[in-house]
């Protein structure tokens, strides 16, 4: 799907999502990557800065990939992968630590769901974010596994 199609799809989905006042959610663009790196660095997520070409490639090959803005500043993002029918995997969800608790993360997740309303949303979560996901209606299924090659 091209960028114009993605933006149109997001606009339709957003009509069914409650978004915090002053926040705009839209499809990401390459120009957002420095902000994604900045937010990731602040959280201790190193891949976008240490492996920028790979991370940028991941963003380019992911959909939905959305950013949340306040006053033209990216304050959050979500990057997901989906088959469009059954499963959506949330690869990354991050909100600026100073903006947490305002409903931005919940709105990003809900927008993903509204883009593909028949999918379930699966994810791996850090221990510190478990209460957030539970408050959003997620339930613990089992432990995840990861093997890194780089």
Secondary structure in CASP SS format (residue, H / E / C, confidence):
PFRMAT SS
TARGET T0000
AUTHOR 0000-0000-0000
METHOD secondary structure of the structure
MODEL  1
X C 1.00
X C 1.00
X H 1.00
X H 1.00
X H 1.00
X H 1.00
X H 1.00
X H 1.00
X H 1.00
X H 1.00
X H 1.00
X H 1.00
X H 1.00
X H 1.00
X C 1.00
X C 1.00
X C 1.00
X C 1.00
X C 1.00
X C 1.00
X C 1.00
X C 1.00
X E 1.00
X E 1.00
X E 1.00
X E 1.00
X E 1.00
X C 1.00
X C 1.00
X H 1.00
X H 1.00
X H 1.00
X H 1.00
X H 1.00
X H 1.00
X H 1.00
X H 1.00
X H 1.00
X H 1.00
X H 1.00
X H 1.00
X H 1.00
X H 1.00
X C 1.00
X C 1.00
X C 1.00
X H 1.00
X H 1.00
X H 1.00
X H 1.00
X C 1.00
X H 1.00
X H 1.00
X H 1.00
X H 1.00
X H 1.00
X H 1.00
X H 1.00
X H 1.00
X H 1.00
X C 1.00
X C 1.00
X C 1.00
X C 1.00
X E 1.00
X E 1.00
X E 1.00
X E 1.00
X E 1.00
X E 1.00
X C 1.00
X C 1.00
X E 1.00
X E 1.00
X E 1.00
X E 1.00
X E 1.00
X E 1.00
X E 1.00
X E 1.00
X E 1.00
X E 1.00
X C 1.00
X C 1.00
X C 1.00
X C 1.00
X E 1.00
X E 1.00
X E 1.00
X E 1.00
X E 1.00
X E 1.00
X E 1.00
X E 1.00
X E 1.00
X C 1.00
X C 1.00
X C 1.00
X C 1.00
X C 1.00
X C 1.00
X C 1.00
X C 1.00
X H 1.00
X H 1.00
X H 1.00
X H 1.00
X H 1.00
X H 1.00
X H 1.00
X H 1.00
X H 1.00
X H 1.00
X H 1.00
X H 1.00
X C 1.00
X C 1.00
X C 1.00
X C 1.00
X E 1.00
X E 1.00
X E 1.00
X E 1.00
X C 1.00
X C 1.00
X C 1.00
X H 1.00
X H 1.00
X H 1.00
X H 1.00
X H 1.00
X H 1.00
X H 1.00
X H 1.00
X H 1.00
X C 1.00
X C 1.00
X C 1.00
X C 1.00
X C 1.00
X C 1.00
X C 1.00
X C 1.00
X C 1.00
X C 1.00
X C 1.00
X C 1.00
X C 1.00
X C 1.00
X C 1.00
END
